[in-house]
Amino acid sequence: MKPFPKIHDLYVGRVMLGTVLLTWSVLIGLDALMALVTEFSDIGKGNYDFATALTNVVYTLPRRAYMLFPTAAVIGSLMGLGQLAATSELTALRALGLSRRRLSIAVAATLAVLTALMVVNGETLAPWAQKRADGIKASAKSKDMIVAQYSGLWAREGDTFLNAQTGQEKSDGDQRWLELRDVRLYEFDDAGRLESIARAGVAEHRPGGWLLRDVRRTYFEARAVNQTDVAEERWESKLDPAALAASVARPRYLTAAALKSSIDYRMRNGLDAGEYEEHYWGRWFYPVNVLALCLAAIPFAFGTLRSGGMGKRLFVGIVFSLAFWLLQTQFVKLAAVYKFDFRVAYMIPPALMLGISAYLFRKRSG
């Protein structure tokens, strides 16, 4: 095989780039529009108005681009190759001696560049922008709450200020609750003097109210400082857990480094790290999924798509994407339930897709 790329490789790559970007733009636009419509139900709560809702959605665009790229890649690839097949350009390229493998490499190389950009985006811009979006929404809906970039969540109720470094929504069956970690409660008197500081390892909001665990409270008196330690303590507070939950970082929005740090922390403390492992390995298999899915779809361009219109290509792309997503989702859920390695769960669907691709290539070459 001659050195890569040649003029025909660049031409195929340019067509792929155009159709993928167009498909991607349409998907992101539709997703953002639906998200904005969803935000209408929160407009009017606190200072949350239309402009703030629009700003919130704009900040989520990098994350939406990251999530929608695999679907855009497979649909765009089929659209591009279908376009080349419909105009007999694929036939002409084949007549020039261009192998199907060479065409597949040209497509894969274009997608690899875009995938690399999305991997970088998923580890840098997307998490930062999503955190910013969550902070804007939480701060606007509650005048007593703010999300700082480096010091976590801050909330106020009367003369008490809460600071939590991390948090997450947890569930067990039908029960759902909010859990905040590394919590500080600063209590002031009417004159603005600091009365006490409570440090809690965990703050949980259950149906019965707030429960603090591993609490060390320091009281500041006129001539002395006293300290008490309790394993559990009820905290009478009316802070809205739903508003707080909207501001904490969800595992699927964290960077791979933050996910790895959270996994290590939970392992050291005997806590369940399954949700974090699921998203952590999902990040590693993201580029594998994109390329495997697109390579599995390419053989259709040499057969059924040649005689089909745009609707047929779009349908095949959607079916491929949906089938792959459902298959991988089921394997990941099985891994979470039966406690086997998430890497195995993420590897099986791409392997099946690549097997399908190899079979179809051989069949169409025969």
Buried (B, 14 or more C-beta within 10 A) or exposed (E): EEEEBEEBBBBBBEBBBBBBEBBBEBBBEEBBEEBBEEBEEBBEEBEBEEEBBEBBBBBBBBBBBBBBBBBBBBBBBBBBBBBBBBEEBBEEBBEEEBEBEBBBBBBBBBBBEBBEEBBEBBBEBBBBBBBBBBBBBBBBBBEBBBBEEEEBBBBBBEEBBBBBBBBBBEEEEEEBBBBBBBBBBBBBEEEEEEBBBBBBBBBBBEEEEBBBBBBEBBBEEEEEEEEEEEEEBEBEBEBBBEBBBBBBBBBBBBBBEBBBEBBEBBEEEEEEBBBBBBBBBBBEBBBBBBBBBBBBBBBBBBEBBBEBEEEBBBBBBBEBBEBBBEBBEEBBEBBBEEEEEBEEBBBBBBEBBBEBBEEBBEEEEE
